[in-house]
């Protein structure tokens, strides 16, 4: 049985310490795009992107996606607090919901 020699297809190691795909991009724009694409699962998607970048050894991208994750998490926390406050304060007549 003969196997193909895959050594000629391997990429040479990069001379840079860190390869970044997202360098110089705005995390806030990425957070808005993630919300538009993934809806309520945007925070989870950003977390997976951060984890994937970390595992791949792309530290700069990992930090970028973690920042996106933090922006999305903060938005979810504010939304939850707002909904809880609405339930607690009742309606316009002062009666509980």
KAWO-V452296 format. One record per backbone hydrogen bond with DSSP energy under -1.0 kcal/mol. CO is the residue of the C=O (numbers start at 1). NH is the residue of the N-H. If there is no record, write none. Layout:
# KAWO-V452296
co=CO nh=NH
co=CO nh=NH
This chain:
# KAWO-V452296
co=6 nh=9
co=22 nh=25
co=26 nh=30
co=27 nh=31
co=28 nh=32
co=29 nh=33
co=30 nh=34
co=31 nh=35
co=32 nh=36
co=33 nh=37
co=34 nh=38
co=35 nh=39
co=38 nh=41
co=39 nh=42
co=41 nh=45
co=42 nh=46
co=43 nh=47
co=44 nh=48
co=45 nh=49
co=46 nh=50
co=47 nh=51
co=48 nh=52
co=49 nh=53
co=50 nh=54
co=51 nh=55
co=52 nh=56
co=53 nh=58
co=54 nh=57
co=57 nh=59
co=58 nh=62
co=59 nh=63
co=60 nh=64
co=61 nh=65
co=62 nh=66
co=63 nh=67
co=64 nh=68
co=65 nh=69
co=66 nh=70
co=67 nh=71
co=68 nh=72
co=69 nh=73
co=70 nh=74
co=71 nh=75
co=72 nh=76
co=73 nh=77
co=74 nh=78
co=75 nh=79
co=76 nh=80
co=77 nh=81
co=78 nh=82
co=79 nh=83
co=80 nh=84
co=81 nh=85
co=82 nh=86
co=83 nh=87
co=84 nh=88
co=85 nh=89
co=91 nh=94
co=95 nh=91
